[in-house]
Amino acid sequence: MLTAAAGAYTIPLVPNEIRPALENGDIDAVEWTTARGAWDLGLHDIGKNAIVPAIWQPSVLSDFLINQAAYDELAPDLQAILESAIKSYTLSVTMKAKVSDFEAFKQLADSGVNINRWSQEDIDRWREESDKVLVKYAQRDPLTKEIIEKNAALKEFNQYYDWFGNYEQQ
């Protein structure tokens, strides 16, 4: 569905295949991770244009899988410590990644890459197609639906947007 919004044909590649595919003309563009990831792959040596904000990955994603029975056996204070540590780790990793991306954006710009913004029309088209994907996943599984709904609810009071703005509205 998202490829329909882009009007593009997609080719899934692993990181070490991206640069050669761009150099050989096998692909015309790449939607790859973050500014830091693009810099680290050396994509700035090949392409001189970037479009922001990221459509695929606007933030660092982390999963913690914990055996429910083992968690339930922990004393309440240990459960609280574990939850606090997970939240602290996630926040730290996210903020370090954002700072690294800001540094990479400067490096990209300093190397001659033009940093462009998606048009509002493009953002609206991405959002519409993204919503279709979310609805499709939510219809398949009640837990997925609950996660999607809670994520949407968080956007209503997320202080991140107070500081950095809502990437969906830029």
C-alpha positions in Angstrom: 0.0 0.0 0.0 2.8 2.5 0.8 4.4 1.8 -2.5 1.2 2.8 -4.1 1.5 6.2 -2.3 5.0 6.6 -3.6 4.1 5.6 -7.1 7.1 3.4 -7.1 8.2 -0.2 -7.5 10.1 -1.4 -4.4 13.0 -3.8 -4.2 13.9 -5.1 -0.7 17.6 -5.0 -0.1 19.9 -5.7 2.8 22.2 -2.8 3.8 25.3 -4.1 2.0 23.3 -4.3 -1.3 22.0 -0.7 -1.3 25.2 1.2 -2.2 26.1 -1.1 -5.1 22.6 -1.1 -6.4 22.6 2.8 -6.4 26.0 2.9 -8.1 25.0 0.4 -10.8 21.8 2.2 -11.5 19.8 -0.9 -10.5 17.7 1.4 -8.2 17.0 5.1 -8.5 16.4 6.0 -4.9 16.4 4.5 -1.4 14.3 4.8 1.7 16.8 3.7 4.2 16.5 4.1 8.0 17.8 7.4 9.4 20.1 10.2 8.5 22.9 8.5 10.5 22.3 5.2 8.7 22.4 7.0 5.3 25.7 8.7 6.3 27.2 5.5 7.6 26.4 3.7 4.3 28.1 6.5 2.4 25.0 7.3 0.4 25.9 11.0 0.3 28.7 10.0 -2.1 26.2 8.8 -4.6 23.0 10.8 -4.2 22.9 14.5 -3.5 19.3 14.8 -2.5 17.5 13.7 0.7 13.8 14.1 1.6 12.7 14.5 5.2 10.9 13.6 7.4 11.5 9.9 7.3 8.4 8.0 6.3 9.4 4.5 7.3 11.2 5.1 10.6 10.8 8.4 12.4 12.1 7.0 15.7 14.1 4.3 17.3 12.1 1.1 17.9 12.9 -1.3 20.7 11.2 -4.4 21.9 11.6 -6.2 25.2 10.3 -9.7 25.4 9.8 -11.0 28.9 8.4 -14.3 30.0 5.1 -13.4 31.7 5.3 -16.1 34.3 8.8 -15.1 35.3 7.7 -11.4 35.4 4.7 -12.3 37.6 7.0 -14.1 40.1 9.0 -10.9 40.7 8.3 -8.9 43.7 6.4 -5.6 42.9 9.5 -3.5 43.7 11.5 -5.6 41.2 8.8 -5.3 38.6 8.9 -1.5 39.1 12.7 -1.5 38.8 12.6 -3.6 35.6 9.9 -1.3 34.0 11.8 1.8 35.0 15.1 0.4 33.5 13.3 -0.5 30.2 11.8 3.0 30.0 15.1 4.6 30.8 16.9 2.5 28.2 14.4 3.2 25.5 14.4 7.0 26.2 18.2 7.0 26.3 18.6 5.1 23.1 16.0 7.2 21.3 17.6 10.5 22.4 21.1 9.3 21.5 19.8 8.3 18.0 18.1 11.7 17.5 21.3 13.5 18.4 23.3 11.3 16.1 20.8 12.0 13.3 21.1 15.8 13.9 24.9 15.4 13.6 24.4 13.3 10.4 22.1 15.9 8.9 24.8 18.5 9.3 27.4 16.1 7.8 25.1 15.4 4.9 24.4 19.1 4.3 28.2 19.9 4.6 29.0 17.3 2.0 26.7 18.9 -0.5 23.5 16.9 0.0 20.3 19.0 -0.5 17.9 18.3 2.3 14.4 18.7 1.0 11.0 18.4 2.8 8.1 16.3 1.6 5.2 18.5 0.3 2.0 18.6 2.3 0.4 16.7 -0.6 3.0 14.0 -0.2 2.6 13.8 3.6 -1.2 13.5 3.2 -0.8 10.7 0.6 1.6 8.8 2.9 -0.7 9.3 5.9 -3.7 8.0 3.9 -1.9 4.9 2.7 -0.3 4.3 6.2 -3.8 4.5 7.8 -5.0 1.8 5.3 -2.1 -0.5 6.5 -2.9 0.2 10.1 -6.6 -0.6 9.6 -5.7 -3.8 7.8 -3.4 -5.0 10.6 -5.9 -3.9 13.3 -8.6 -6.0 11.7 -6.4 -9.1 11.8 -5.6 -9.1 15.5 -7.2 -7.6 18.6 -3.8 -7.1 20.3 -2.4 -5.3 17.3 -5.6 -3.2 17.3 -5.1 -2.3 20.9 -1.4 -1.3 20.4 -2.3 0.8 17.4 -5.0 2.6 19.3 -2.8 3.2 22.3 0.0 4.5 20.1 -2.5 7.0 18.5 -3.7 8.1 21.9 -0.1 8.8 23.0 0.3 11.3 20.2 -2.3 13.5 21.9 -0.1 14.4 24.8 3.5 13.5 23.7 5.9 16.2 24.9 8.3 15.2 22.2 6.1 17.1 19.8 6.3 20.2 22.0 10.0 20.3 21.5 10.5 18.9 18.0 7.1 19.3 16.3 4.9 16.6 14.9 6.6 15.1 11.9 3.2 14.1 10.5 2.2 17.8 10.3 5.4 19.2 8.8 
